[in-house]
Amino acid sequence: MRALSRPAARLASPARWAATLPVLHAPLTVLVSSEPADTAHGGTAVSPFRQRVSVGKHRLLADEPLSVGGADEGPSPYDLLLGALGACTSMTLRMYADRKKLPLLGVDVALSHSKVYAADCEGCAETAGDSSKKIDRIERVITLHGPELTEAQRQRLLAIANLCPIHKTLEASSAVVSSLAPVPATAADPKAAAKAELVFASRKHELSPGFVVRRVLPVARKRMVGPFIFLDHFGPTDVASASPMNVASHPHIGLATLTYLYSGACLHRDSTGAERAVVPGEANLMIAGRGVAHSERGGPVLDMINADDQGRKWVHGLQLWLALPTSHERDAPSFHFTEDLPNVASNIPGVQASLVIGSALGHTTSLPSYSPAFLLDVALEAGSRFELPIEAGHEGAVYCSEGEVEIGVPAATLHEGSMGVFTGDSTTTSTIVVTATAQSRVAILGGAPFPEKRFIWWNFVASDKALIAEAAHNWQTSNKEVFGSVVNERDDDFIPLPTPYKA
């Protein structure tokens, strides 16, 4: 039986010892994916056992040694197991020594694993049950560095080593519960996985003095994705040192604005009388209909944003516009919000996904949606995967807000600030496939395209240019019957038309 023996490196100590002995952290998804020899290292890998291990933002390789047919491109599974025990042992001793102010300078842990008969394992037979069966024996040799340590302190540290959570897990009866994940669309039916037809990068735009955003939609090659006609990605911006968002009163027609924050806060005010701080975990929707005015201010809610350990206050989020169907273009304006964002990925390892508006994966939000649409906020750990079916004839897009992902089949890479668009199949359901190559956050949006063309000029959206001309005139002439006063804003503090409108 092959025995493994690898010394553990000396580990840096945590800053302080917890109030109690260390316990295992909250569950963190560990994802393991095989890497075939013909794709790893540009086709040069020869191991059939090579695996990519993703733990949060960390990535490493696992393999088997040459003696069993691997290429030794990474630690074997038993090496990783021993490494976990060694690291946990050293961390536990470091924490305890710091708490008790013991003169411990460092710890080395050497471990080996073997299979032995219980009868031959001194001190093991009592816990092994049938002494004629083989059991796993892990030998752990701990080197304590610190010439001022007394013998009593050394013996106490040896006893503390057995309180390492990994040690306790290995000695206890652990339950490993296995199940099969849903068959990926690409495995069940390769034709069902949609291909990204268009990939493009966002471009920078100054929304207000000193506050720069990434303008994603519209672009010349793609004016809309389903009903979505506009997308700005703002931040992350440290508003403790830079200018916060400061957008004075301005008008809209023919659309619904949707604001969604990853972090920070901003204040929404509009001419319906709504005044509400936009915060993470909520979604705010303003229906412009025949005409509404609103402002977006960061200054009044600056104190709502918690500073990090360096005093920075981050604002990060998205604003989107959904064009309204012709039957609702002239509706009365209204404001809506929800704190109830359905979790649509509760059983997908390494993925957290919230449905912001519309319907997807059997869930529907409480926000009104006047045409088939969906927007999901999806956070993915490195190596994780998320799939979203889109109905026949619908469109979809993935925007990468953070990190890096691969989308579609064949895969296209999205870096931070880029979008990939799927046109979908006109007759059958297709699937958007997103795989994270790093810890990432994406917005997935889309829905049914409109049968008529939409025109967009400045802040106005309409199916008829005459409606835009009318709105421009009403704003230019301060027609309060259409664009009323914004609550708690001065009437003389507004954004004027950029230029006269010409149809």
N, C-alpha and C positions, 0 to 999 in steps of 0.2 A: 504494500500500500504506500502510495507516494506521501511523504511528509513534507509540509511546507514550513519554512522558517525564514522570516524576513524581519530584521530589526525595524522598529518604528522610529521615525525621526523625532528629535526633541521638538516639542510643541510650545508655541507662545501661550502664555497664561492669559485667561480672561481678566478683565479689569478688577472684578470683585466677585466674591462668593455670595451666592444667593442666601436668603434668610434660612432656607432649609437645604438639605442635600439636593444636588441637581436632579431634576426629573426630565423625562422626555418632553421635547417640544410638542406643540400642537401638530396634528398630522400634516405632513408635507408630501405631496405626491412625488414619487420616484418613478420616472419613465425609462424603460429600457427598450431600445429598438435595434434590431439586427442590421448590420451593414454588410451586404453581400460583397464578396471579394472582387466582383467585376465593377463595383462602383466606388469602393473606398480607395482613398489615396490615388484618385485618377486611374483606377484599374490595376494598381501595382500590388495591392494587398493579396496575400495568399491564404489567409486564415478563413475557414468557413464558420468560425465561432465568434468573430469580432462583433462586439456590441457597443452601442453608444448609450451611455447612462447620463440622464439629465435629472438633476436635483435642483429645483428652483432655477437660478441663473447659472448654476455650475454644470460643466460638462466634462466627462472623462470617458475613457475607453476601457473595455474589459475584453479579455481574450483567454485562451488556454495556452499552456506552454507547448513547446515543440514536441515534448515527449508524448503528448496525446493528440497530436495532429493540428495544433494551433500554430500561430506565428509569434506568440509572446509579445503582442503589440500593446498589451495593457495587463493590469493585475487580473488574476483568475478570480472567480467568484469566492473561493475560500480566502484568497489574499485580501479581498475587499472586506470580508467578514472579520478577519483578524485585524485588519487596519482599523475598522470601526471600534473593535474592543480596545485596541491599543490607544487610539485617540481619546476615547471616552475615559479610559483609566488615567491617562496623563492629565486630561482636563479636570477630572474629579479631584485628583491629588493637588493640582495647582490651586483650585478654588478653596479647598480645605486649608491648605498651608497659608494662603493669603488671609483667610478669615482668622486663623489661629495665630498668625504672625510667626510661623515656623520658618527657620532659616533654610528653606528648600530652594536651591538654585535652578534645578532642572530635573526632568524625568525622561528616562529612556525605557521603552517597553519592547522586549523581544518576545515573539510569539511563535508557536509551532502547533500544527494540527496533525493528529494521527487517529487511526481506527485501532482500537485495542479491545480485547475481551474484558468484560467487566470484572471477571475474577482476577485478572492481572493488573487491574487499575487500583492502586492503593488509595483507599478512602473513597472509592467510587461505587463499590458494589452495593452499598446500602441504598443508593438512589437510583441504581440502574435496573432494578427489577431482576430479571433473569440473568444470572451471572455468566451463563454460557453464551450470551449474545454479545456482539461487538457494539461498542459505544464510541462516541466521538470524545476524544481527549484533547483539550487545548492546554498547552503549557505556557504560562506567562511568567517571564522573569523581569522584575522591575528593578531598574538601577536608579537610586535616589542620589542626586548630586547635591552636596552641601556638607562640607566638613564639620560644621558646627551642629549638625543634627545629633541628638542623643539616641541611644539605642531604644529607649522607650518611645521616642518620637517616630523612629523608623518603623517599629512594630505597629504603632497606631496608624501610620500611613498605609501599611500593608493591609490592615483590617479595613480601612476606608476604601481601598481599591475595590473591595468586593461590593461596595455600594454603588459603583458605576452602573447607570441604568442599562447599558448594553449587557454588562455582566449578569445583571438580575434577569434580563429578558432571556438570555441564553440558558440560564439555570432553571427558569420557570417553564411551565408547559404553555407554549405559545400556540395560538390558533391562527392558521393561515387559511383564509377563506378565498376560494378561487371562483371566478365566473368568466364567461365569455363576453367581450364587448360586442356591440352590434357590428355586423359585417360592414366594413367600409364600402362606400359606393363604388370606389375604384376596383375593389376586389369582386363585389357581387356583379357589377355590370360596368365595365370601363366606359361605355358610351354615356352612362348617367352622370359622370363627373364633367362639369362644365369646363370649358377652356376660356381663359382670360383673353378677350378679343382686343383689348386696348389697355396699355399701361402708360401712365404719364405722371410727371412730378408736379407738385404744387408750386406756386410762385408767391413771393413776398408782396405784401400790400400794407400800407400804413392805414390802420382803421381810424385812429385818432392820434394826435401829436405824441410821439414816443411809444405808441402801442402798435406793434407790427404783428400781422397775422399771416397765415399761409392761406392763400385763396386756391381752392381745389376745383370747385365747380362755379360757373360753367367754363368750359374751354371750347375752342373752335371745333375740335374733333368730337366733342360730346357735350351737348347743351343740357341734357337732362338724363337722369337715371330713374326710371319710373316717374313718380311725381316730383322727385327731388331736383330742384333747378339751381340750388346755390348751396355751397358748403365752405365755411371758413373754419380753419383750425388755429386757435390762438394759444400761445404759450408753449411750454411752461415759461412764465415770466415772473420774475421776482418783483412784485409791486411795492416792496419795502424800499427798494433802491431805484426802481424805474417808474415811469408814469403808469398809473392804473388806467384801465379802460375808461374813457370819458367821451361818450357819444351823445351829443345833444339831441333834442327832439327832431325827428325826421319821419316822413310818411311812408306808408305801404298801401298797395291795393293788390287784390287777386292772389294772395298767398297766405301761408301760415308760417310764422317764424317759430323755430324750435331751438331752445337753448339747453345745452347739456354740459355740465361741468365735471371734470375729473378731479379738480382740486380748486380751492379758493372760494370766492363769492363775488357776485355783482348784483346791482340793484336794477330791477326792471320797473319802469313806470310807463303807463300808457293813457290814452284818451278815453278808455272805457272806465277809468277810475281805479284800475289795478295798480298796486304798488307792492312788489314782493322781491325779497332777496332770493336770488338763484343760488343754490348750494348743491354740492355733490349728493347723489342718491335720489335726486328729484329731476323731473322734466317739466319745463314750462313751455306752453304752446299759446301763441297769440294769433287769432284768426283775423286777418286784415279785412277780408271781404271787400266791400265797396270803399273802405277807407278808414285808416287808423293812423295815429301818430304815437311814437314812443321814444324813450331815451334809455340808455344803458350806462350806468355810472359805477365805477369801482371805488371811488373815494369814500362815499358814505358808509360802505360796509367793510372798510379796511380792517377795522377792529374785530370783525367776525372771523378773520383768517388767522389761524394759529401759526406762529413762527416756528421754524425749525431750529436746531441747536446753534445755527449760525445767524439767527435773526432774520432769515429770509422768509418771505410770504409769497407762496406760489399760486398763480392763477393759471389754469389749464383747462381747455374745453373746446366745444364745438358749437357753432351756430349753423343751422340749416334752414332753408326755405323749401316748403312744399307748395307747388302750384296748386291752386284750387280748380276743380272741374268746372266747366261752364255753368253748370246748374247751381254753383255756390259762389261764383265770382262776385256777385252783388249782395251777398249776405251781410247782415249787420255784424260789426266787429265784436269780438269776445275774447276773453282770456281764460285759460285753463291750466291747471297744474296737477301733478300726481306725485305722491311719495311711494306708490306701490308699483315697483318695476319688477315684473315676473322674472324669476330665475329659471332660465330655460336650459341649463347645463348641469343640473345637480348630480348627474351620474356619469359625467365625462371627466376622466382623470386629467388634472392639470389645467382645467378650463373653468373660468367663471364667466357667465354670459347673462346680461340683463336685457330684456326687451323694453325699449324706450317708447316706441309708438308702433301701432299697427298689430299685425298678427304674424306669429311664426311658431313652429314646432308645437302646435296645439294650444298656444297661449295668446291672449289678446289684452292689450293695455286699456286703461280707462280713458285715455286721451281720445278725443274725437278724431276720426280719420275719414275724410270724405271720398277717398278712393283707395283701392288696395295698395298697401304700403307696409314697409317694415324698416326698423332701425334697431340694431343690436349693438351693445357695448360688450366686446369680448376681450377678456384678459387671458393670455395663454402663457404657461410656463414653457421653457425651452423644450422642444421635442414633442409637445402636445399637439393635438389635432382637433379641429372643429369642422362639422359639416352642416350645411344649411340647404335643404331642398327649396327650389324656387319653382313656382307653378309654370306650366306651359304658357308661353307668350309673355312672361314677365321678364324684367331686367333686374340685375343686381350688380353691386360694386363692393369692393373691399378697400377701405382706406387705412393705411398704417399710421397710427398716431404715435406709437413708440415701438422700438425694436426692429425686427426684421422677420418677415414671413414668406412662405412660398404658397402660391395660390393656384388652383386649377390643375388640370391634367391635359397636356404636359405642364410641369410646374413653371411658373414665372415668379421671379423674386420681387417683393415689395420692400423697399427701404423706408425708413421713417420719412413721412411727408409725401408719399406716392400712393396712387390709386390704380386699381385694376378693375376693369368693367367686364361684365358677363352679359351677353345678349340673351342667353337662354334658348331653349328649343321651342319652336312655335307649336309643337303638337304634344310633347311629353314633358314630364317633370325632369329637371336636371338638378345637379347638386353642386353648390359652391364648396370647395374643399380648401381649408386653411391649415397650414402646418407651420408652427413657430420654429425658426432656427435659432432664436434667442428669446429671452423673456420679452413679451410683446403685448401691445394693446391695439385692437383694430375696431373700426366701426364698419358694420356690414349693413348696407342700405339698398333699397330698391322697391319694386312694386310694378304695377301695371302701367305701361306707357299710355299717354293720352292720344286719342285719335286725331286731335287738332294740334297745330303748331302753337307754341307759346312764345310771346315776345317779351323781352326783358330790357328795360331801360332804367338806369339808376336803381331806385328802390321799388319800381313798379313792375308787375307781371300781369299779363293779360292775353286773352285769345284774340283780341281786336286792338289794333293800334289806336283807334279812336278813344278807347278807354284810358290808354296811357296819356294821350293828349289832354283829355278831360282832367285827369288827376294832376298833371303838371300845372295846368291852369288853376285848379283849385288850391294847390299848395302855394303857387306864386302869388295868388290874391288873398291868401290867408282865409279861405272859406271854412269857417268854424262849423258849419253844418255838416261838412264832410270830414274834415280833419280837426277834431275838437282839441281843446287844451289838454296837455299832458298833466296829470295830477302832480302837484308839488314842483312844477317846473315853471319858470318865467316864460311868458309868451314871446318875449323878445330874444330868448336863447334857443335858437333853432338852426338847422343846417339848410341853407338855401339851395335851390336848384343849381346843379353844377353849370348848366348851359340851358338856353331855351330848347325845348323839345322840338325836333323836326321829324315828322313821320317818314 
